[in-house]
Amino acid sequence: MSETVNRNVLAEMFGASEGTALRLKQAALVVLGIAALAVAAKIKVPMWPVPITMGTFAVLTIGAAYGPRLGLATILGYMIVGALGFDVFAGSSAEKYGLTYMMGGTGGYLVGYVLATLALGLAARRGWDRSVIWMAAAMLLGNVLIYAPGLLWLGQLYGWDKPILQWGLTPFLIGDAIKLALAALLLPAAWKLVGRARG
C-alpha cells in the first residue's frame, strides 16, 4: 500500500473543487454529516448480547469518506450540536442531554469519536479506504481509539474496582465486528463505483 498522504477521499471526487462553490459543498457536507451522525446514533439493530447502535459506524465511515479536515469539522459540529442540548447522541433524551449527558459515562467515547474520525480521515488520505484489508485495519484502529478513552473515562468516573470491561467493551464486540466488516466492504465498493462512473 502506498504511503502517499495526499490521495483524494470520496467527498472530493464529485462537485466543485475550488472557490466559493467548494466552500458551499463543504458546508453542505458538514450539515449532512451531522444529520447522518444524529440519525445513526438513534438506530438500534436487535442483536445479542446488546443491540447494535450505528453511531460508531457513521463516525468511522464519515471520517474515511470526508478526510481528516472535513471529517474533524463534522464531528466537532456534531459535538457542538449535542452540547447545545439537542438529542443527537445514542443515549441522550429529553431528560438527559447536553453537557450533562456528555460528561457522564459516555464522555470518553465521544472523545474517542473525534480521535477515530481524524485517524480514519488520515488513513483514507493514504488510500486505505480503497482496499478491504486496509479499510478493515483502519476500522480496527478507529475502534481502539474510541474504546481507549471510553474505558479510561469509565474507570475514572466509577472506579477501577467496578467491572469496566463488562460495562463498556465486551458486550459490544460482536456488533462492532459486524460494523467493521460492513464498512470494510462498503468504502472500497464505493471507490469501484466511482472508478466505473469515471471510466
Buried (B, 14 or more C-beta within 10 A) or exposed (E): EEEEEEBEBBBBBEEEEEEEEEEEBBEEBBEEBBEBBBEBBBBEEEBEEEBBBBBBBBBBBBBBBBBBEBBBBBBBBBBEBBBEBBBBBBBBEEEEBBEEBBEEBBBBBBBBBBBBBBBBBBBBBBBBBBBBEBBBBBBBBBBEBBBBBBBBBBBEBBEEEEEBEEBBBEBBEBBBEBBBBBBBEBBBEBBEEBEEEEE
